[in-house]
């Protein structure tokens, strides 16, 4: 890919967004979940930071599974986090 394709974005706080993109590195298709920040004032252009992860697209189902487990634990706490 030439430019990352933004597929999702949401506000983390007044100075940061979480941005989900599809990209590639050395011909390996990736999904990137990264914090974008405004370094001066709220509302300025947000730029990517080092905070985030890039994973191979084939790992997306595992990431979704982990996030669903986190969501279920928040909804119904069992005290067994990490198992």
Secondary structure, DSSP 4 states (H G I P E B T S, - for coil): --S-EEEEEEESSSSEEEEEEEEEETTEEEEEEEEEE-SSSTTSPPEEEEEEEEEEGGGHHHHHHHHHHHHHHHHS--S-TT-
